[in-house]
């Protein structure tokens, strides 16, 4: 069995879906149609959400500005319920530090911490304008 250090050496494809202002309905994932705003990026389990925000910007600069707020959640198919489910969102990440301690703590969460697998989606809802306080 590979060690954690060895597992972290191999990147995996993160299937991202970027939405403006709010998260999509989970029914949109079930439709089977290509989702608007879908991007794929390579990342490691140790990649932070701030780094994911940078990767999304590099994949499509129209996604965000330096102070655009990124909210992330993991969306996955649950075979027991036969539907898509979503974990609680992590809110308030920007590409640049904001000085807000809670938002900065959120920005340092990793894909491993979110338990993201290559079979799930990482959904990102972006919000333009001034940074708002972190909401749990």
C-alpha positions as YAML, in Angstrom:
chain: A
units: angstrom
residues:
- id: 1
  name: UNK
  ca: [0.00, 0.00, 0.00]
- id: 2
  name: UNK
  ca: [1.31, 3.47, -0.88]
- id: 3
  name: UNK
  ca: [2.21, 5.85, 1.90]
- id: 4
  name: UNK
  ca: [0.55, 9.25, 2.31]
- id: 5
  name: UNK
  ca: [3.72, 10.91, 0.99]
- id: 6
  name: UNK
  ca: [3.63, 8.73, -2.14]
- id: 7
  name: UNK
  ca: [-0.09, 9.37, -2.70]
- id: 8
  name: UNK
  ca: [0.56, 13.11, -2.55]
- id: 9
  name: UNK
  ca: [3.11, 12.84, -5.38]
- id: 10
  name: UNK
  ca: [0.42, 12.00, -7.93]
- id: 11
  name: UNK
  ca: [-2.01, 14.71, -9.02]
- id: 12
  name: UNK
  ca: [-5.55, 13.82, -10.01]
- id: 13
  name: UNK
  ca: [-8.12, 15.51, -12.22]
- id: 14
  name: UNK
  ca: [-10.45, 17.74, -10.25]
- id: 15
  name: UNK
  ca: [-13.78, 18.14, -12.01]
- id: 16
  name: UNK
  ca: [-14.83, 21.68, -11.16]
- id: 17
  name: UNK
  ca: [-18.10, 23.40, -11.90]
- id: 18
  name: UNK
  ca: [-18.04, 27.19, -11.57]
- id: 19
  name: UNK
  ca: [-21.26, 29.12, -10.99]
- id: 20
  name: UNK
  ca: [-21.87, 32.82, -10.59]
- id: 21
  name: UNK
  ca: [-23.44, 34.00, -7.32]
- id: 22
  name: UNK
  ca: [-24.85, 30.71, -5.98]
- id: 23
  name: UNK
  ca: [-24.53, 26.95, -6.08]
- id: 24
  name: UNK
  ca: [-26.46, 24.98, -8.68]
- id: 25
  name: UNK
  ca: [-29.40, 22.75, -7.93]
- id: 26
  name: UNK
  ca: [-28.25, 19.18, -7.34]
- id: 27
  name: UNK
  ca: [-30.75, 18.14, -10.03]
- id: 28
  name: UNK
  ca: [-28.47, 19.85, -12.58]
- id: 29
  name: UNK
  ca: [-25.82, 17.22, -11.87]
- id: 30
  name: UNK
  ca: [-28.27, 14.37, -12.41]
- id: 31
  name: UNK
  ca: [-29.32, 15.56, -15.88]
- id: 32
  name: UNK
  ca: [-26.30, 13.97, -17.55]
- id: 33
  name: UNK
  ca: [-25.90, 17.01, -19.81]
- id: 34
  name: UNK
  ca: [-22.60, 18.89, -19.84]
- id: 35
  name: UNK
  ca: [-22.66, 21.51, -17.11]
- id: 36
  name: UNK
  ca: [-21.94, 25.12, -18.08]
- id: 37
  name: UNK
  ca: [-18.85, 26.38, -16.30]
- id: 38
  name: UNK
  ca: [-17.23, 22.94, -16.13]
- id: 39
  name: UNK
  ca: [-13.43, 23.00, -15.91]
- id: 40
  name: UNK
  ca: [-10.90, 20.28, -15.18]
- id: 41
  name: UNK
  ca: [-7.68, 21.03, -13.36]
- id: 42
  name: UNK
  ca: [-4.89, 18.84, -12.04]
- id: 43
  name: UNK
  ca: [-4.32, 19.08, -8.30]
- id: 44
  name: UNK
  ca: [-2.79, 17.15, -5.44]
- id: 45
  name: UNK
  ca: [-4.64, 16.08, -2.28]
- id: 46
  name: UNK
  ca: [-2.59, 18.70, -0.39]
- id: 47
  name: UNK
  ca: [-3.80, 21.53, -2.67]
- id: 48
  name: UNK
  ca: [-5.51, 24.27, -0.65]
- id: 49
  name: UNK
  ca: [-8.75, 25.94, -1.65]
- id: 50
  name: UNK
  ca: [-6.85, 29.19, -2.26]
- id: 51
  name: UNK
  ca: [-4.61, 27.28, -4.66]
- id: 52
  name: UNK
  ca: [-7.70, 25.81, -6.36]
- id: 53
  name: UNK
  ca: [-9.01, 29.37, -6.83]
- id: 54
  name: UNK
  ca: [-5.68, 30.19, -8.54]
- id: 55
  name: UNK
  ca: [-5.88, 27.06, -10.72]
- id: 56
  name: UNK
  ca: [-9.40, 27.99, -11.82]
- id: 57
  name: UNK
  ca: [-8.18, 31.49, -12.69]
- id: 58
  name: UNK
  ca: [-5.30, 30.02, -14.72]
- id: 59
  name: UNK
  ca: [-7.72, 27.72, -16.56]
- id: 60
  name: UNK
  ca: [-10.11, 30.61, -17.31]
- id: 61
  name: UNK
  ca: [-9.16, 34.16, -16.25]
- id: 62
  name: UNK
  ca: [-12.79, 35.25, -16.62]
- id: 63
  name: UNK
  ca: [-13.66, 33.11, -13.57]
- id: 64
  name: UNK
  ca: [-12.46, 35.61, -10.99]
- id: 65
  name: UNK
  ca: [-10.55, 38.69, -9.99]
- id: 66
  name: UNK
  ca: [-8.03, 38.71, -7.13]
- id: 67
  name: UNK
  ca: [-10.68, 39.60, -4.53]
- id: 68
  name: UNK
  ca: [-13.57, 37.59, -5.95]
- id: 69
  name: UNK
  ca: [-15.07, 35.40, -3.24]
- id: 70
  name: UNK
  ca: [-15.08, 31.67, -3.91]
- id: 71
  name: UNK
  ca: [-17.39, 29.32, -2.03]
- id: 72
  name: UNK
  ca: [-16.64, 25.61, -2.52]
- id: 73
  name: UNK
  ca: [-18.58, 22.42, -1.92]
- id: 74
  name: UNK
  ca: [-18.10, 18.77, -2.87]
- id: 75
  name: UNK
  ca: [-20.93, 17.24, -4.91]
- id: 76
  name: UNK
  ca: [-21.05, 13.46, -5.24]
- id: 77
  name: UNK
  ca: [-23.40, 10.68, -6.29]
- id: 78
  name: UNK
  ca: [-24.76, 8.62, -3.40]
- id: 79
  name: UNK
  ca: [-25.70, 5.16, -4.70]
- id: 80
  name: UNK
  ca: [-27.75, 4.38, -1.58]
- id: 81
  name: UNK
  ca: [-30.13, 7.27, -2.18]
- id: 82
  name: UNK
  ca: [-29.64, 7.14, -5.99]
- id: 83
  name: UNK
  ca: [-29.13, 10.91, -6.14]
- id: 84
  name: UNK
  ca: [-26.46, 13.58, -5.94]
- id: 85
  name: UNK
  ca: [-25.62, 14.97, -2.51]
- id: 86
  name: UNK
  ca: [-23.43, 17.87, -1.40]
- id: 87
  name: UNK
  ca: [-21.24, 18.44, 1.63]
- id: 88
  name: UNK
  ca: [-21.48, 21.66, 3.63]
- id: 89
  name: UNK
  ca: [-19.89, 24.55, 1.73]
- id: 90
  name: UNK
  ca: [-16.61, 26.19, 2.67]
- id: 91
  name: UNK
  ca: [-17.10, 29.93, 2.21]
- id: 92
  name: UNK
  ca: [-15.11, 33.10, 1.79]
- id: 93
  name: UNK
  ca: [-11.96, 32.08, -0.09]
- id: 94
  name: UNK
  ca: [-10.21, 34.72, -2.19]
- id: 95
  name: UNK
  ca: [-7.08, 34.44, -4.32]
- id: 96
  name: UNK
  ca: [-5.37, 37.05, -2.11]
- id: 97
  name: UNK
  ca: [-5.32, 37.13, 1.71]
- id: 98
  name: UNK
  ca: [-8.09, 39.23, 3.28]
- id: 99
  name: UNK
  ca: [-7.02, 39.52, 6.90]
- id: 100
  name: UNK
  ca: [-10.23, 37.80, 8.05]
- id: 101
  name: UNK
  ca: [-9.03, 34.94, 10.29]
- id: 102
  name: UNK
  ca: [-11.99, 32.66, 9.57]
- id: 103
  name: UNK
  ca: [-11.78, 33.17, 5.81]
- id: 104
  name: UNK
  ca: [-8.03, 32.56, 5.93]
- id: 105
  name: UNK
  ca: [-8.58, 29.32, 7.86]
- id: 106
  name: UNK
  ca: [-11.09, 28.25, 5.20]
- id: 107
  name: UNK
  ca: [-8.62, 29.10, 2.43]
- id: 108
  name: UNK
  ca: [-6.02, 26.72, 3.89]
- id: 109
  name: UNK
  ca: [-8.33, 23.69, 3.86]
- id: 110
  name: UNK
  ca: [-7.08, 21.05, 1.44]
- id: 111
  name: UNK
  ca: [-8.81, 18.79, -1.05]
- id: 112
  name: UNK
  ca: [-7.82, 15.90, 1.19]
- id: 113
  name: UNK
  ca: [-9.57, 17.59, 4.12]
- id: 114
  name: UNK
  ca: [-12.72, 17.90, 1.98]
- id: 115
  name: UNK
  ca: [-12.36, 14.20, 1.07]
- id: 116
  name: UNK
  ca: [-12.59, 15.06, -2.61]
- id: 117
  name: UNK
  ca: [-12.16, 12.08, -4.92]
- id: 118
  name: UNK
  ca: [-11.83, 11.90, -8.68]
- id: 119
  name: UNK
  ca: [-15.44, 10.65, -8.82]
- id: 120
  name: UNK
  ca: [-16.90, 13.81, -7.27]
- id: 121
  name: UNK
  ca: [-17.29, 17.41, -8.41]
- id: 122
  name: UNK
  ca: [-15.80, 20.43, -6.70]
- id: 123
  name: UNK
  ca: [-18.39, 23.15, -7.20]
- id: 124
  name: UNK
  ca: [-17.31, 26.76, -6.90]
- id: 125
  name: UNK
  ca: [-19.76, 29.65, -6.58]
- id: 126
  name: UNK
  ca: [-18.10, 33.02, -7.15]
- id: 127
  name: UNK
  ca: [-19.24, 36.39, -5.84]
- id: 128
  name: UNK
  ca: [-17.87, 39.70, -7.12]
- id: 129
  name: UNK
  ca: [-17.41, 42.74, -4.93]
- id: 130
  name: UNK
  ca: [-16.10, 43.33, -1.47]
- id: 131
  name: UNK
  ca: [-15.18, 40.43, 0.77]
- id: 132
  name: UNK
  ca: [-17.99, 39.49, 3.11]
- id: 133
  name: UNK
  ca: [-17.46, 37.99, 6.51]
- id: 134
  name: UNK
  ca: [-17.03, 34.21, 6.63]
- id: 135
  name: UNK
  ca: [-20.35, 32.47, 7.20]
- id: 136
  name: UNK
  ca: [-20.17, 28.98, 8.73]
...
